[in-house]
Every structure is written in C-alpha cells, then in structure tokens.
C-alpha cells in the first residue's frame, strides 16, 4: 500500500489526474495500491472518507457567550430628561 499523502500530492501536481473522471481515478489508485479509504474517496468524490485514515477527530465548539456578563450589578436608573428640576430654597 502506497502512502496516501504521497498519492494525494501526485494527484495535486498532475492536472490530468486532478480532473480525471471518478472511474478513471479509481482505476489508477487501485493500480497504485492506494488505501481503501483513498479509493473510496476518489470514487465518491467525498474527501471526508479520508478523515478516519488521517485520525481526524471532530472539534466541538464550546457553547459559551464571548462577552462579559455582569449579573450581580443592577442596571443604573436614569432620570427622565423632561422631569422638572427641583428649586433650591435660599
């Protein structure tokens, strides 16, 4: 079995291989003794089939809000702008 990375590199360098039909690509990879995952990925045109071969693990995004929270502070009360100003006694 050939190294999958080397085969992918060869496919990327050769435009005729890169744009080959799925059946033709599958045949070439089988002749080159490619891994089953690479042959299946080429046949279905689905690169996600290679993730198990490369040991890729899915990333889970944390479910947190990306801003500070200040629950302990009460919102400041503002006076309305049109309220009468109390007169001072002198």
Buried (B, 14 or more C-beta within 10 A) or exposed (E): EEEBEEBBEBBEEEEEBEEBEEEEBBBBBBEBEBBEBBBBBBBEEEEEBBEEBEEEEEEEEEEEEEEEEEEEEEEEEEEEEEEEEEEEEE
